[in-house]
Amino acid sequence: MRKFLETTGADVSGASQSDGAGAAAHFTPDFMVHYLAFMARQPSAAIFHDALPVLGRDGTLWNIQTTSRAAGHVYAKTGTYASQDLLHEGVLVNGKGLAGYMTTADGRHLALAIYANNVPLRDGAAVTPVVGDALGEIAAAAYDAPRVR
């Protein structure tokens, strides 16, 4: 895996993986956007892109930012790792991410990787409506953001 990742142009020092399930995997946003940019240049890029959930429309993003102007324009994979917090009778969202692609309101094509880490919640059912929607809101803000020169 390392040999392959080194060919992508992504800084492999920003990645760590110890299992195939994802619980022992950590990727910096910088690593992830470079990896996604590499994937966007591959012959299978359209298949890879179109297989991702769509913000506010389907998959794990069907109920995130449904009324946002960005809905339908962000194609991204979610990932969540949470653990029970017995001390506070809740859950700790160790990490929740949103990584993929968007076409902004002004037509720019971007790779994105947004993460939230160590978020305490009283109710495990709040992970998507609270943390997932916060990540979606950041993506929506990027969708509408003017180009910085």
Beta strands, then each sheet from edge to edge (+ up, - down):
strand 1: 15-17
strand 2: 25-27
strand 3: 74-85
strand 4: 90-103
strand 5: 109-121
sheet 1: 1+ 2-
sheet 2: 3+ 4- 5+
end
